[in-house]
């Protein structure tokens, strides 16, 4: 059926928005712990995978290890840093093993969601992106697993004269299939995980590639292998045991580095910078190009497997320029220093725009919800918004560690409601918390990447104490969330 006018309505117990790493994992938890509930997953894309489906640039890979980025319940059997294809294969196996394919609706873009207290349900309006058909789904509970950035477009600053540039402009998030960089001079603007992945994968094809950054970024340099996993495999240990032990080891190591970054920032800085220095050619100005002004872990630190970015620099195929853009010309970029980078191709690895709750229009009893005016319950739910949970993962640890924890919490919450005959749960500040201090979703002195800074005013608020805090620490949350008191008065059940 086509034409954009017909509405098909179905009802489910739990509607999951997003078929990426969070949504597929959430569906596994839900169908395993609540097999009696009907579960539906909707996604605007034409396949599962989220980031790993939309990102097609050369070499696209994880920037964290798959022992922790993978699911707790499904062992990872390959090298820690994985390609997009390997991650998609892992997710396809997960879908097959949990019989989820029939529960997923692709090309379903959610436009709005309206809660009715009288009916005790959400009504979700959806557009079929392949047929322009209108679809409506009602649900007792909505689980938002759509991620945190806009998939359809990346973020590109508006530089002076940018429109004058006559060369080719590419954004990694919108990578065309027919790109040919052979013999071309390339400038990659940006120095985050995307740039660090892209550059070594194009450096040996193009004439030369330059990474242009305003300021340096921290990187981890290491071999793309895990010694403990290799030893356990050689000893014939089962995959489940290897997965559990290696996850625990990595979590402990990350926790030590994160704490040391606050307590001994100079020591961690020296460690990170020295690892880069060891890979680069002698005399390279590491302090200028790879020694950031911010404290370690105030922004995400990507792992560069086998130092491939720095190997490309050492081979003379790539270079680094640390400077600000003054303006573009028809043939290149003029920098604030007065230098000019002549180039044939500009790749804007400049990040993405935050998507607050999927940019979906939410209403509760016909009143629009401004999430910036809400306070988060444990970074999962929001004051005044019933029967809705949201996955927002960790910055310093793998996203999926928190996605697993939140899915476990949501399953426990639904069990609690069923046992007490409740059909509605909504977070509410208790009377003594009415004047509670409202803090940013993420405090700048804790974590401050540009995509958050640009959109912080649109995000929900948090409080100074549990349960109104958004913790950024797996080590504490792995004990707190499974045991959180559901009867402390912060959650109102009806």
Long-range contacts (C-beta under 8 A, 24 or more apart in sequence): 1-131, 1-133, 2-131, 2-132, 2-133, 3-132, 3-133, 4-131, 4-132, 4-133, 4-134, 5-134, 6-133, 6-134, 7-134, 7-135, 7-136, 8-133, 8-134, 8-135, 8-136, 9-135, 9-136, 9-137, 9-138, 10-40, 10-137, 10-138, 11-38, 11-121, 11-137, 11-138, 11-139, 12-38, 12-39, 12-40, 12-137, 12-138, 12-139, 12-140, 13-37, 13-38, 13-39, 13-139, 13-140, 13-141, 14-38, 14-39, 14-40, 14-139, 14-140, 14-141, 14-142, 14-143, 14-414, 15-40, 15-42, 15-122, 15-124, 15-137, 15-139, 15-141, 15-142, 15-143, 16-40, 16-41, 16-42, 16-143, 16-145, 17-41, 17-42, 17-43, 17-110, 17-142, 17-143, 17-144, 17-145, 17-146, 17-358, 17-360, 18-42, 18-43, 18-50, 18-144, 18-145, 18-146, 18-147, 18-358, 19-43, 19-45, 19-47, 19-48, 19-49, 19-50, 19-104, 19-106, 20-48, 20-49, 20-50, 20-51, 20-52, 20-53, 20-145, 20-146, 20-147, 21-49, 21-50, 21-51, 21-52, 21-69, 21-87, 21-91, 21-399, 21-400, 21-403, 22-50, 22-145, 22-147, 22-391, 22-393, 22-399, 22-400, 22-403, 23-50, 23-143, 23-145, 23-146, 24-48, 24-91, 24-94, 24-95, 24-100, 25-71, 25-94, 25-145, 25-400, 25-403, 25-404, 25-407, 26-143, 26-145, 26-391, 26-403, 26-406, 26-407, 26-410, 27-98, 27-100, 27-103, 28-71, 28-73, 28-94, 28-98, 28-100, 28-407, 29-404, 29-407, 29-408, 29-410, 29-411, 30-143, 30-407, 30-410, 30-411, 31-98, 31-99, 31-100, 31-103, 32-98, 33-411, 33-415, 34-411, 34-414, 34-415, 37-414, 39-103, 40-103, 40-105, 40-137, 40-139, 41-100, 41-103, 41-104, 41-105, 42-104, 42-105, 42-108, 42-110, 42-126, 42-137, 43-104, 43-105, 43-106, 43-107, 43-108, 44-107, 44-108, 44-109, 44-110, 44-129, 44-151, 45-106, 45-107, 45-151, 46-106, 46-107, 46-129, 46-130, 47-106, 48-88, 48-91, 48-92, 48-95, 48-104, 48-106, 49-84, 49-87, 49-88, 49-91, 50-147, 50-151, 51-147, 51-151, 52-84, 52-87, 52-88, 52-91, 53-84, 53-88, 54-151, 54-173, 55-84, 55-172, 55-173, 55-175, 56-84, 56-175, 56-177, 57-172, 57-175, 57-194, 57-197, 57-198, 58-175, 58-198, 58-201, 58-202, 59-83, 59-197, 59-198, 59-200, 59-201, 59-202, 60-84, 60-172, 60-197, 61-197, 61-305, 62-87, 63-193, 63-197, 63-300, 63-302, 63-303, 64-303, 64-397, 64-398, 64-399, 65-226, 65-250, 65-303, 65-398, 66-90, 67-226, 67-229, 67-243, 67-246, 67-247, 67-250, 68-247, 68-250, 68-251, 68-254, 68-397, 68-398, 68-400, 68-401, 69-398, 69-399, 69-400, 70-243, 70-400, 71-400, 71-404, 72-247, 72-404, 73-404, 74-243, 75-239, 75-240, 75-242, 75-243, 76-243, 77-239, 79-224, 79-225, 79-305, 80-224, 80-225, 80-226, 80-229, 80-305, 81-224, 81-303, 81-305, 105-135, 107-131, 108-135, 110-358, 110-360, 111-360, 111-361, 112-360, 112-361, 112-362, 112-363, 113-142, 113-360, 113-361, 113-362, 113-363, 114-362, 114-363, 114-364, 114-366, 115-362, 115-363, 115-364, 115-365, 115-385, 115-386, 115-387, 115-388, 116-365, 117-364, 117-365, 117-386, 117-424, 120-387, 120-423, 120-424, 122-387, 122-388, 140-387, 140-423, 141-387, 141-388, 141-389, 141-410, 141-414, 142-387, 142-388, 142-389, 143-388, 143-389, 143-391, 143-410, 144-357, 144-358, 144-388, 144-389, 144-390, 144-391, 145-391, 145-403, 146-355, 146-357, 146-358, 147-355, 148-354, 148-355, 148-392, 149-352, 149-353, 149-354, 149-355, 149-451, 150-352, 150-353, 150-354, 150-355, 150-359, 151-355, 153-353, 154-348, 154-350, 154-351, 154-352, 154-353, 155-350, 155-351, 155-352, 155-353, 155-450, 155-451, 155-454, 156-348, 156-350, 157-350, 159-325, 159-327, 159-328, 160-326, 160-327, 160-328, 161-327, 161-328, 161-329, 162-328, 164-328, 164-329, 164-330, 165-328, 165-329, 165-330, 165-331, 165-332, 165-346, 166-330, 166-331, 167-331, 167-332, 167-343, 167-344, 167-345, 167-346, 168-344, 168-345, 168-346, 169-345, 169-346, 169-347, 169-348, 170-345, 170-346, 170-347, 170-348, 171-347, 171-348, 171-349, 171-350, 172-198, 172-347, 172-348, 172-349, 173-352, 181-205, 181-206, 181-345, 182-206, 183-207, 184-344, 184-345, 185-210, 185-342, 185-343, 185-344, 185-345, 186-210, 186-343, 186-344, 186-345, 186-346, 186-347, 187-212, 187-332, 187-333, 187-341, 187-343, 187-345, 187-346, 187-347, 188-212, 188-347, 188-349, 189-213, 189-325, 189-346, 189-347, 189-348, 189-349, 189-350, 190-348, 190-349, 190-350, 190-351, 191-216, 191-217, 191-320, 191-349, 192-217, 192-300, 192-302, 192-349, 192-351, 193-300, 193-302, 194-349, 194-351, 195-349, 196-302, 196-304, 196-309, 197-302, 198-347, 198-349, 199-309, 199-312, 199-318, 200-308, 200-309, 200-311, 200-312, 200-318, 203-312, 203-315, 203-317, 203-318, 204-312, 204-315, 204-317, 206-345, 208-317, 208-318, 208-319, 209-312, 209-317, 209-318, 209-319, 210-318, 210-319, 210-320, 210-321, 210-341, 210-343, 211-318, 211-319, 211-320, 211-321, 212-321, 212-323, 212-325, 212-333, 212-341, 213-289, 213-320, 213-321, 213-322, 214-322, 214-323, 214-324, 215-292, 215-293, 215-322, 216-288, 216-289, 216-290, 216-291, 216-292, 216-293, 216-322, 217-290, 217-292, 217-299, 217-302, 218-269, 218-272, 218-290, 218-292, 218-296, 218-297, 218-299, 218-301, 219-272, 219-276, 219-290, 219-301, 219-302, 219-303, 219-304, 219-309, 220-272, 220-275, 220-301, 220-302, 220-303, 220-304, 221-275, 221-276, 221-278, 221-279, 221-303, 221-304, 221-307, 221-310, 222-275, 222-303, 222-304, 222-305, 222-306, 223-305, 223-306, 224-305, 224-306, 226-250, 251-397, 251-401, 251-474, 251-475, 254-396, 254-397, 255-473, 255-474, 255-475, 257-296, 257-297, 258-297, 258-396, 258-473, 261-295, 261-296, 261-297, 262-295, 262-297, 265-295, 265-296, 268-296, 268-297, 269-295, 269-296, 272-296, 272-301, 276-310, 279-307, 279-310, 279-311, 279-314, 280-310, 280-313, 280-314, 281-313, 281-314, 284-313, 288-322, 289-320, 289-322, 290-320, 294-448, 297-396, 297-447, 298-445, 298-446, 298-447, 298-448, 299-447, 299-448, 299-449, 300-395, 300-396, 300-449, 301-396, 351-449, 351-450, 351-451, 352-451, 353-451, 353-454, 353-455, 354-451, 354-452, 354-454, 354-455, 354-458, 354-459, 356-455, 356-458, 356-459, 357-390, 362-388, 371-458, 371-459, 371-460, 372-457, 372-458, 372-459, 372-460, 372-461, 373-461, 374-460, 374-461, 375-427, 375-429, 375-436, 375-438, 375-460, 375-461, 375-462, 375-463, 375-468, 376-441, 376-460, 376-461, 376-462, 376-468, 376-470, 377-427, 377-467, 377-468, 377-490, 377-491, 378-409, 378-466, 378-467, 378-468, 378-469, 378-470, 378-471, 378-481, 378-484, 379-462, 379-469, 379-470, 379-471, 380-406, 380-409, 380-410, 381-425, 381-426, 381-427, 381-491, 382-427, 382-460, 383-426, 383-427, 383-428, 383-429, 384-426, 384-427, 384-428, 385-426, 385-427, 386-424, 386-425, 386-426, 387-424, 387-425, 387-426, 389-413, 392-470, 394-472, 394-473, 394-474, 395-442, 395-447, 395-472, 396-447, 396-472, 397-474, 401-474, 401-478, 402-474, 402-477, 405-474, 405-477, 405-478, 405-481, 405-482, 406-481, 408-481, 408-482, 409-481, 409-482, 409-484, 412-482, 412-486, 413-486, 413-491, 416-486, 417-493, 420-493, 422-493, 422-494, 423-494, 424-493, 424-494, 425-491, 425-492, 425-493, 425-494, 426-491, 426-492, 426-494, 427-490, 427-491, 427-492, 428-490, 428-491, 428-492, 429-468, 429-490, 430-489, 430-490, 433-463, 433-468, 436-463, 436-464, 436-468, 437-463, 437-464, 438-462, 438-463, 439-463, 439-464, 441-470, 442-470, 442-472, 446-472, 447-472
